[in-house]
Every structure is written in C-alpha cells, then in structure tokens.
Amino acid sequence: MAGFNVRSILVTGANRGIGLELVKQLLEKSNPPEWVFATCRDPEGERAQQLKNLVSRHPNVVIIALDATDPASIKAAAARVEEHLKGSGLNLLINNAGIARKNTLESETLEGMSLVYTTNVIGPLLVSQAFLPLLKKAAQGSNQKGLSCSKAAIVNMSSGAGSIQNVFIWHVGQAIAYRCSKAALNMLTKCQSLGYGGDGILSVAVHPGWVQTDMGNTATFTAPLTVDASVRGILNVLQTLSEKDNGAFVSWEGKVVPW
Ligand code: NDP
C-alpha cells in the first residue's frame, strides 16, 4: 500500500463492522495517516469501546460524534475536524455508515423507507456537503496531477444490492428500502463526480462484498467474506483509483459493478 499516501481520512460509522476495520487497517499501514477521524453516533457509549481502545494506542485517531441523520451533528463534526486540521484539508472522506431493514415489497413502510433513505442517501449527501470545503482545500494544497484518494476523494460505501442489473442476493432478502437507497447512493456518487471532479475531488461508489458484520450475517447464515479480507481489498483498490475512475462503481476486488 506504499502508493496510498493519505494525510487525513474520515470514516463514518467507524465503531463497528467495515468502518472499524477500515480504521484499524489504516493505522497498521507502514505510513499511517497523520489524522484518522473515526466518527460514530455515540462516542461516550459502550458501542464505541473498541474505538476508544484504539485511541489509547494511536494518538493519530480522533473520535468524533456524527449522526448521519442529523444535520446539526454533521456540521458540528465538520467544525471539529477543521479545528484539528489547523488549516490543512481533508484528503479522504469515506461515507460508510449505513443501515438495512429486512422488509419486503409487502411489508415495506413509509417509516422504513424514510429512515433507510435518510441514513444511506441523505446522510452521505449532507456529510459530503459539510466536508466539501476541507476536501477542496486538500485538492488545492496538493501538487498531484489528476484525481486520486491520496489527493481528495469521496468514497461512498454502496452495495451490489443496489445494482439494478445484478440485484445482488435477492434470494436472501428483498430489503426494498436498502436496495433502492444504494441505487440512489450510486446516482449521488455519479452526480458528485460530475459536480466535484473539476475541484480536484474524486468520487466513487464501492461494493465491499458480502461481509461478516452485524449487517452482513443473518441469524442462519454467515456471510462469505471476512471483514479483514473485504477491507484489505477496498484499501488496495482505493490506492489504484485515478481520474478514469471518477464516478465509477467498483467492488472490493477492483471490478466495475454494473449499475
Ligand atoms: P454494520 O451494521 O456492521 O455497521 C454499520 C455502521 O453504521 C455502525 O457503525 C453504525 O453505528 C453506523 N450507523 C448506522 N446508522 C448511522 C447513523 N445514522 N449515523 C452514523 N452512523 C450510523 O454494517 P457494515 O459494517 O456491514 O456496513 C458498512 C457499510 O457497508 C454500509 O453502508 C453497508 O450498507 C455497506 N455494505 C455492507 C455489506 C455487508 O455484507 N456487510 C454489503 C454491502 C454493503 P451504530 O453502532 O451506532 O449503529
């Protein structure tokens, strides 16, 4: 991962699952980022314990409160990150936080659709808006040509479940709100690539695979991919992305996923 020279990274939903593993593996790198902003809903609560353990060993991790459904919390998080960065920009924003509900075409509700959309689509939109000035600052302060995750990037954690062509693991569950939200997140990613590419910011949607997390496992089935393998793959892919990948939907293995 030598080509992955990121000075500052922010990960949402970093207290468990893929988000927590992203933070862990970033810290294990031979050239770890100077700042890793690990955000979660409740930094004081029990669910943040693993993150707190990391902070005691890694002074470059900063835990920041961020609820992706709460615009005030998002703005407050951006202000805190700006304070820490002391005039420099944020290189990489990973919109990882997400929720899924098991509802079917018959059982899906207004409340379910709204909550999943608010978290999985509106959250990444508002978080990206709030951190845009810091991402632009990183791009402006960089002497790298083109686009890359080391310079300035938005990575939206999508899902093959939102691929209209693949309709990944339909046999396991319909999860209507979740599928629709990830298809919408893909469109948001495309829009961000068009809107922010000129500012030197790369935008991509990433499918992490079917991963052994609270979300990926079911009561009766263990997902095929370990969190470790998924995140190793994702970080390997991120370091290879360039201008030609702006607005793409890629998997943890670096394959293009059809919309
Ligand atoms: P988990 O359920 O294990 O973790 C979800 C994370 O998102 C938790 O940290 C959770 O925090 C956080 N979160 C949920 N709602 C909010 C919110 N409103 N504000 C801030 N944080 C929130 O999921 P995974 O780690 O498996 O998933 C991570 C991402 O990867 C998601 O976007 C998911 O859709 C995507 N993905 C996962 C797949 C899988 O197989 N696991 C497959 C395809 C995509 P809290 O502890 O507070 O609830």
Residues whose N, C-alpha, C, O or C-beta is under 5 A from the ligand:
A	BS01	NDP	G13 A14 N15 R16 G17 I18 G19 R41 R47 L66 D67 A68 T69 N96 A97 G98 I99 T119 M157 S158 S159 P208 G209 W210 V211 T213 D214 M215 G216
